[in-house]
Every structure is written in C-alpha cells, then in structure tokens.
Amino acid sequence: MSVKLSTRQVGDVSVVDVAGRITLGEGSSMLRDLMREMVGKGQKKILLNLGDVSYIDSSGIGELVSGFTTVTNSGGEMKLLNLNKRVKDLLQITKLYTVFDVHEDEAGAIRAFA
C-alpha cells in the first residue's frame, strides 16, 4: 500500500492526515509535492498527522526534513502529530526528534501554533 494524503483545515492550521507507507518513490514524492503546493498557496501552519503511517524509510525521513525546511524557510511552522512507536524510534535514532515539534493530541498541537 502506498501513501494516502488528505488535508483539512482546523482554524488557520492545515492538517495533513497521512496513511500508509512513506518510502522511496511515490510515497515520499507525493508528500514533497503536497508540502510545496501548500507553501505556495501561503499556508504557513502545517500539522502532519502520522497516526496511520505503517512504515517510513530513510527517504521518508528525508522528506519530513525537506518539508520542514521548505515550510520554515517560507516563514511557516510544521509540527508532527500521533507518531507511532516505529516512527518515534526512528526520529530518536537519527536525532531528529529534537528538531521537530511533536505532539500526541491534535487540540494541543493546534494550540501550539498560536
């Protein structure tokens, strides 16, 4: 199964619900394209809900970093929500857990943008 991305607005925050696998190829390029498109439309507050991500590889981690850089360089903020144990462990191993603002509940994450 490849990745499925759906976006919704909660106030001025764009929430991207990510499901499936973020891997080299289609999964990571779809995420990259969506992030660029959102920044291009002036969406500055992006919350990635990774609760339904079953697998992420190094390329997927690279896309999270790339998306974070794209959003930050445009004056926006990107936060992560609902990391499963595997993704959380991967971010801790790569020392990226401290780079991202990670949240466990959506309401708290949305308040953190204020």
N, C-alpha and C positions, 0 to 999 in steps of 0.2 A: 504494500500500500504506500502510495506517495503521500505528500503533504496536502492538507486541505486548509485554506486560509479563509476566514470570514471576518469582516470588520463591522464594528458597531460603534455608535457614539454614546458616551455617558458624559453629559455636560460638554465640556470642551476637550475631553480626553477621547482619543481614538483607541479603542480596544481591538486588538487583533487576536482572535481565537485561532490557535494553531493546533492541528490534529494530524497524527501520523508520524512520518519519518522525515527528519531534516538531514539529508545526506547529499553527497556529491552529485551534481547533476540537477535534475528537475526540482527537487525539494529546496535546495539552497538558492537556486536562481529565482524561483518564484518568490521567496521571501525577500531577496535583494530587490527585485523589481517592484514589489509592493511598497517596501520602505522608501525607495526613491520616489515613487509616484506620490506617496503621502506627503513627503517633504516638499515635493514640487507643488503640491496643492496648498502648501502653507500649514499643514498640520504639524504642530510643534510638540504636542503631548501624546506620546505613543506608549501604550501598555501592551506588552506581548504576554498573552495568557498561554503558557506552555503546559497546562494541566493534562492535555490529551496527547502530548508528544510521546510516542512509544520508543523512539530511538533517535539519537543525534550522533553524528560522527564529527571528525575534526573539521571537515568542510562546513558542516552546520554551525559549529562553534565559531568558525571564521566568519560566517555570515552574520551571526549575532554581533560580533565585534565590529564588522563592517557597517552594519545597520546603526549600531550605537554611535560610531564615528560620524556617519552621514548626518544623523539627527542632531548630534551635539554641535557639529561644525555649522549647522544651519541655525543655531541658537535655540534648539529644542531640547527635550528630555525624553529618554526612553527608559522604561522600567520593565522588570520581568515579574511575572506572577505565576504562582502554582507550579513551582519546579518539582518534578518527581525526583526520587532518590538518585536515580542514574544521572540525570542532568545536573543536579546539585553537586554530586560527587565529581563529575567531570569538570565543572566550573571551579571546584575547590582544588583539584589536582593541578589545573592549568593556572591557578592563582587569579582567575578572572572573577571569582565570587565577590571579591572586594571592589572590582571595577563597576559591576552592575548594581543598581538599586533593586534588591529582590524583596518581594512581598508575598505573604501567604494568603491574604484575603483581599478581594477586589475593592471593597469600600475603603479600606486603609490605604491601598495603593493609589486610588483616585484622589483621596485627601492629600496624599504626599506630594501631589503635583502643585498644590496651592502655594 
